[in-house]
Amino acid sequence: MTKLITIWDTSVGTLNVGDEIINEAVKRELTEIYRDGHQFVTVPTHDIIGRRGRLMIKQSEATFVAGTNILSSKYKLFRINGWNLKLRDAFFVKGAVLLGAGWQNYQGTPSLLNKFFYKRILNKKILHSVRDNYTKEKLESIGINNVVNTGCPTLWKLIPEHTQKIPQQKGKKVITTISDYSTNEKARMADEKMLKTLKENYEEVFVWLQGAYDENYFDSLNPELTKNIVKIPGLLQRYDQFLEENEDADFVGTRLHAGIRAMQKCRRAIIIGIDNRAMEMKKDYGLPVLERENIDALAEYINTPFETKIGLDFDLIQKWKAQFKHE
């Protein structure tokens, strides 16, 4: 039988195309590790796994879990938020390895049930790769100490030779994103301020509808601000096409992985930070993030030249990968 590698896939059953960006990076990195003689199989994180999924996990040489929001302090409605684990899974699923996984929002002490789950399910011998130091500290607080901070795998190809190709000056066009899950009155005011600033500072403005309900939210904003902003459908292929065909375009928006994708395509990016993911990655690696609370500073950020530098520990990433190398 061909050797199996299981990936807990966040892009199955998702309403957020950003999960596709993450999953693409996960498969790329694992393909570089397992070059020959392995088959990749997937099980969903957003949905429950059945008997066949549990059998594949049992038969796999290794199982990997990614997702920048997949870990949580809370057990809700018979599942751990972000990772649809049932009580029975604590007895059937073992040896999972984290790959750039992150903690969901700023939360309190993990519950006893979450501590039980993670200590049962996560591999006790292999070093786990997490998104940021905040996640590392959360896991260490429940006694899981075999953890290293490598950042999200979507960043792993943003080596200096790549980021040096990203323009330092403002482009003529800009593509933005808004977020359908952050729509209170304060968020709306900030998003409208963002759109106003973009229209004042760029010749053309586009919006990529990354989330399933982003368009509904966008259409509910001030029509004077959304007028003449061109919509790009929520397909990763369409977003990639735009980035590849418009070398004079920047990214400025609230969707973290849309910003990372822009940098992957050598486009200048300013991510508007709306949650702990962007904030912690700015703190740890210098990701170009402006907190939404500081949206009044956006025009200055846009018009000030800056060099994109992602301060990952690439040696640590190679050390993590080396655990799985086969001679």
JONOR-V629609 format. One record per helix or strand of 2 or more residues. SS is the DSSP state (2 for helix, 1 for strand). FROM is the first residue (numbers start at 1). LEN is the number of residues. Records with the same first field share a line. If there is no record, write none. Layout:
SS->FROM-LEN + FROM-LEN
//
This chain:
1->3-7 + 38-7 + 60-6 + 75-2 + 79-2 + 96-6 + 128-3 + 147-3 + 173-4 + 204-5 + 230-3 + 249-5 + 269-5 + 289-3
2->18-16 + 51-9 + 89-4 + 112-10 + 133-9 + 153-3 + 160-4 + 185-17 + 214-7 + 223-4 + 236-10 + 256-9 + 276-10 + 292-12 + 314-9
//
